[in-house]
Amino acid sequence: EVKLVRPPVDSSKVHPNQWSQQRLQWRCVCCTMASHDKCSPWPDAVIHLKDKPGRAICWRHPTNWRLDKKEIFCQLPLPYMDEEFKLDLTWRDLIENKLLPPPYVHIKRNVYLVKKKRDDVVDDIGCTSCSSTCSEDCVCRVQCISCSKACRCPESCTNRPFSKEKKIRIVKTELCGWGVEAAEPIKKGDFVIEYIGEVIDDAQCEKRLWDMKHKGVKNFYMCEIRKDFTIDATFKGNTSRFLNHSCDPNCVLEKWQVEGETRVGVFAARSIKVGEPLTYDY
């Protein structure tokens, strides 16, 4: 690393011949790279900043760096120079909170990357003695089976939890990164949202975990639903992937049978107020 020690220079008063001497030694404003023009491996790729003598953009950064503000300003220290910027933590936190959550493909149903397996369900068997509400003693509800066409209850039956989700929103938390909070009051036992993603087998799951380890990824969105079946919401999923862990959660995950398919739902473990973070025990 080359240390540059020189008094500040007013570039507007520098003669063209002097300017060529000023740019012999430079330091990159995007990283710790510092070099001499003659020692630089790609001197033609170095962008010298005329308004800041001795400062440049080295070859390791894109040529359209002026458009890529995110990369530049994420790497510059705050404040960069006391004389130029006096930014407090409140301003910096405000900027960070405006960032978007990690990108992913939003889907409405599970995407199977393995052959879908269905449980043996007899089509003509369902709840037969339930009213329109299907109370707690409903034979299907007791077994965590969603009422289907085989049941003799009407379409208004309340034992079809995966048909309507609650209103929730993604938020930036103070200590736990991105999370989810309730956007409407939720009663105990209510269905909140389905946990969905790509359904993969054990071999694919192990491969993805090793890839994540090698890339230094620390966030995981996997939920095992049965033998050799795991829901991975890393690349594709919905808002449920942002629910955080808590030792005292207000939600629980339940496995339900819906038309013979195993699906995972997030249910309220107690009454939840508007603005309250949604969590479950991992």
VEXGU-491097 format. One line per field, with one value per residue (C-alpha): residue in three letters; x, y, z. Coordinates in nm, 3 decimals. Example, Ala and Ser with C-alpha at 12.3 -4.5 7.8 and 13.67 -1.06 7.14 Angstrom:
<zafis>
type = c(ALA/SER) .
east = c(1.230/1.367) .
north = c(-0.450/-0.106) .
up = c(0.780/0.714) .
</zafis>
This chain:
<zafis>
type = c(GLU/VAL/LYS/LEU/VAL/ARG/PRO/PRO/VAL/ASP/SER/SER/LYS/VAL/HIS/PRO/ASN/GLN/TRP/SER/GLN/GLN/ARG/LEU/GLN/TRP/ARG/CYS/VAL/CYS/CYS/THR/MET/ALA/SER/HIS/ASP/LYS/CYS/SER/PRO/TRP/PRO/ASP/ALA/VAL/ILE/HIS/LEU/LYS/ASP/LYS/PRO/GLY/ARG/ALA/ILE/CYS/TRP/ARG/HIS/PRO/THR/ASN/TRP/ARG/LEU/ASP/LYS/LYS/GLU/ILE/PHE/CYS/GLN/LEU/PRO/LEU/PRO/TYR/MET/ASP/GLU/GLU/PHE/LYS/LEU/ASP/LEU/THR/TRP/ARG/ASP/LEU/ILE/GLU/ASN/LYS/LEU/LEU/PRO/PRO/PRO/TYR/VAL/HIS/ILE/LYS/ARG/ASN/VAL/TYR/LEU/VAL/LYS/LYS/LYS/ARG/ASP/ASP/VAL/VAL/ASP/ASP/ILE/GLY/CYS/THR/SER/CYS/SER/SER/THR/CYS/SER/GLU/ASP/CYS/VAL/CYS/ARG/VAL/GLN/CYS/ILE/SER/CYS/SER/LYS/ALA/CYS/ARG/CYS/PRO/GLU/SER/CYS/THR/ASN/ARG/PRO/PHE/SER/LYS/GLU/LYS/LYS/ILE/ARG/ILE/VAL/LYS/THR/GLU/LEU/CYS/GLY/TRP/GLY/VAL/GLU/ALA/ALA/GLU/PRO/ILE/LYS/LYS/GLY/ASP/PHE/VAL/ILE/GLU/TYR/ILE/GLY/GLU/VAL/ILE/ASP/ASP/ALA/GLN/CYS/GLU/LYS/ARG/LEU/TRP/ASP/MET/LYS/HIS/LYS/GLY/VAL/LYS/ASN/PHE/TYR/MET/CYS/GLU/ILE/ARG/LYS/ASP/PHE/THR/ILE/ASP/ALA/THR/PHE/LYS/GLY/ASN/THR/SER/ARG/PHE/LEU/ASN/HIS/SER/CYS/ASP/PRO/ASN/CYS/VAL/LEU/GLU/LYS/TRP/GLN/VAL/GLU/GLY/GLU/THR/ARG/VAL/GLY/VAL/PHE/ALA/ALA/ARG/SER/ILE/LYS/VAL/GLY/GLU/PRO/LEU/THR/TYR/ASP/TYR) .
east = c(0.000/0.144/0.105/0.044/0.150/0.104/-0.077/-0.413/-0.396/-0.647/-0.695/-0.828/-0.488/-0.278/-0.100/-0.160/0.204/0.180/-0.146/0.029/0.278/0.003/-0.164/0.150/0.054/-0.306/-0.536/-0.867/-1.177/-1.362/-1.108/-0.762/-0.578/-0.298/-0.041/0.185/0.083/0.392/0.333/-0.036/-0.110/-0.386/-0.313/-0.559/-0.843/-0.776/-1.014/-0.847/-1.074/-0.984/-1.158/-0.962/-0.590/-0.437/-0.777/-0.896/-1.116/-0.896/-0.946/-1.130/-1.448/-1.697/-1.637/-1.989/-1.905/-2.075/-2.407/-2.341/-2.390/-2.469/-2.127/-1.935/-2.104/-2.126/-1.747/-1.667/-1.629/-1.885/-1.800/-1.558/-1.393/-1.485/-1.467/-1.714/-1.968/-2.083/-2.337/-2.474/-2.588/-2.955/-2.907/-2.706/-2.966/-3.238/-3.058/-3.000/-3.366/-3.469/-3.282/-3.493/-3.493/-3.287/-3.427/-3.629/-3.897/-4.245/-4.467/-4.817/-4.779/-4.499/-4.280/-4.185/-3.836/-3.901/-4.190/-4.491/-4.615/-4.975/-5.108/-5.354/-5.687/-6.019/-6.213/-6.554/-6.454/-6.465/-6.647/-7.015/-7.174/-7.033/-7.233/-7.120/-6.867/-6.694/-6.625/-6.317/-6.442/-6.459/-6.299/-6.089/-5.979/-5.866/-5.631/-5.511/-5.684/-5.843/-6.201/-6.227/-6.482/-6.523/-6.672/-7.042/-6.993/-7.061/-6.802/-6.832/-6.676/-6.415/-6.191/-6.024/-5.746/-5.524/-5.791/-5.740/-5.428/-5.397/-5.255/-4.887/-4.593/-4.216/-4.022/-3.659/-3.601/-3.350/-3.156/-3.283/-3.251/-3.571/-3.886/-4.265/-4.529/-4.908/-5.098/-5.432/-5.546/-5.505/-5.693/-5.549/-5.568/-5.612/-5.429/-5.172/-4.986/-4.860/-4.488/-4.400/-4.091/-3.918/-3.977/-3.650/-3.520/-3.241/-2.970/-3.060/-3.094/-2.745/-2.597/-2.759/-2.639/-2.279/-2.306/-2.434/-2.150/-1.886/-2.046/-2.064/-2.444/-2.580/-2.956/-3.147/-3.509/-3.554/-3.838/-3.855/-4.210/-4.161/-3.899/-3.694/-3.907/-3.788/-3.934/-3.655/-3.764/-3.412/-3.475/-3.854/-4.114/-4.343/-4.350/-4.339/-3.965/-3.897/-4.053/-3.785/-3.714/-3.822/-3.804/-4.143/-4.313/-4.662/-4.696/-4.654/-4.597/-4.844/-4.844/-5.180/-5.314/-5.485/-5.629/-5.369/-5.074/-4.869/-4.860/-4.719/-4.918/-4.827/-5.094/-5.132/-5.039/-5.210/-5.384/-5.158/-5.193/-5.132/-4.761/-4.651/-4.362/-4.456/-4.221/-4.204/-3.963/-3.722) .
north = c(0.000/0.338/0.631/0.966/1.273/1.601/1.928/1.972/2.108/2.334/2.154/2.469/2.635/2.341/2.377/2.089/1.982/1.988/1.789/1.496/1.489/1.506/1.194/0.977/0.850/0.783/0.609/0.446/0.597/0.264/0.038/0.037/0.012/0.269/0.270/0.458/0.496/0.311/0.026/-0.014/-0.337/-0.164/0.211/0.280/0.141/0.382/0.679/0.984/1.230/1.577/1.748/1.536/1.516/1.189/1.018/0.769/0.471/0.165/-0.108/-0.335/-0.129/-0.085/0.195/0.327/0.374/0.714/0.538/0.261/0.476/0.179/0.020/0.347/0.483/0.149/0.127/0.490/0.554/0.777/1.055/1.049/1.381/1.597/1.906/1.769/1.558/1.560/1.277/1.139/0.782/0.877/0.985/0.675/0.445/0.620/0.546/0.183/0.134/0.238/-0.057/-0.338/-0.690/-0.963/-1.043/-1.359/-1.481/-1.445/-1.749/-1.841/-2.219/-2.466/-2.543/-2.912/-2.994/-3.357/-3.586/-3.479/-3.741/-3.757/-3.936/-4.218/-4.042/-4.203/-3.950/-4.034/-3.998/-3.669/-3.504/-3.594/-3.459/-3.105/-2.787/-2.486/-2.391/-2.729/-2.699/-2.817/-3.177/-3.199/-3.527/-3.348/-3.058/-3.293/-3.464/-3.132/-3.214/-2.933/-3.001/-3.091/-3.186/-3.521/-3.346/-3.270/-2.917/-2.603/-2.377/-2.142/-2.410/-2.260/-2.567/-2.452/-2.242/-2.212/-2.025/-1.681/-1.523/-1.242/-0.901/-0.883/-0.665/-0.692/-0.454/-0.380/-0.471/-0.313/-0.629/-0.915/-0.782/-0.813/-0.941/-0.951/-0.776/-0.797/-0.542/-0.636/-0.791/-1.170/-1.402/-1.710/-2.011/-1.802/-1.903/-1.634/-1.745/-2.059/-2.133/-2.200/-2.237/-2.495/-2.853/-3.046/-3.385/-3.458/-3.474/-3.133/-2.993/-3.109/-2.967/-2.628/-2.618/-2.684/-2.417/-2.168/-2.255/-2.200/-1.866/-1.755/-1.732/-1.714/-1.691/-2.015/-2.058/-2.436/-2.627/-3.008/-3.131/-3.507/-3.770/-3.663/-3.350/-3.001/-2.660/-2.420/-2.056/-1.925/-1.848/-1.869/-1.811/-1.553/-1.318/-1.611/-1.653/-1.336/-1.459/-1.453/-1.691/-1.634/-1.842/-1.694/-1.698/-1.580/-1.821/-2.192/-2.398/-2.680/-2.948/-2.996/-3.229/-3.037/-3.254/-3.519/-3.275/-3.190/-2.812/-2.601/-2.317/-2.043/-2.014/-1.766/-1.918/-1.627/-1.302/-1.065/-0.687/-0.466/-0.386/-0.682/-0.885/-1.237/-1.508/-1.882/-2.126/-2.257) .
up = c(0.000/-0.107/0.130/-0.035/0.158/-0.025/0.037/-0.136/-0.490/-0.660/-0.992/-1.161/-1.117/-1.232/-1.566/-1.813/-1.784/-1.406/-1.416/-1.587/-1.299/-1.037/-1.173/-1.154/-0.808/-0.715/-0.468/-0.558/-0.394/-0.416/-0.246/-0.084/-0.416/-0.458/-0.736/-0.972/-1.335/-1.452/-1.205/-1.279/-1.474/-1.674/-1.669/-1.951/-1.738/-1.450/-1.435/-1.278/-1.099/-1.221/-0.930/-0.680/-0.769/-0.659/-0.652/-0.915/-0.996/-1.048/-1.309/-1.067/-1.088/-1.376/-1.624/-1.557/-1.189/-1.182/-1.249/-1.000/-0.689/-0.469/-0.517/-0.477/-0.170/0.008/0.000/0.088/0.462/0.630/0.666/0.371/0.458/0.756/0.537/0.282/0.470/0.829/0.826/1.151/1.213/1.184/0.822/0.740/0.901/0.704/0.379/0.475/0.568/0.217/0.066/-0.072/0.080/-0.088/-0.434/-0.496/-0.737/-0.589/-0.640/-0.523/-0.499/-0.435/-0.736/-0.740/-0.866/-0.775/-0.853/-0.650/-0.406/-0.294/0.011/-0.047/-0.011/-0.089/-0.292/-0.152/0.216/0.405/0.691/0.670/0.988/0.993/0.955/0.751/1.020/1.066/1.439/1.626/1.637/1.258/1.154/0.892/1.110/1.387/1.139/0.988/0.661/0.466/0.364/-0.002/-0.264/-0.090/0.213/0.238/0.371/0.164/0.003/0.302/0.524/0.759/0.742/0.420/0.576/0.269/0.075/0.235/0.383/0.636/0.550/0.645/0.534/0.504/0.732/0.821/1.186/1.420/1.508/1.291/0.937/0.736/0.902/0.877/1.084/1.097/0.890/1.048/1.380/1.384/1.619/1.783/1.550/1.236/0.921/0.835/0.523/0.351/0.359/-0.004/-0.221/-0.435/-0.319/-0.344/-0.231/0.019/-0.247/-0.388/-0.038/0.060/-0.261/-0.203/0.157/0.049/-0.221/0.038/0.274/0.004/-0.089/0.274/0.273/0.627/0.564/0.509/0.406/0.421/0.583/0.582/0.526/0.501/0.423/0.121/0.075/0.172/0.088/-0.006/-0.036/-0.110/-0.476/-0.505/-0.235/-0.078/0.222/0.468/0.399/0.602/0.927/1.197/1.484/1.843/2.160/2.247/1.905/1.819/1.524/1.460/1.145/1.077/0.808/0.640/0.375/0.096/-0.181/-0.097/-0.103/0.206/0.253/0.536/0.688/0.935/1.206/1.491/1.828/2.007/1.929/1.732/1.711/1.407/1.373/1.587/1.438/1.323/1.449/1.494/1.659/1.396) .
</zafis>
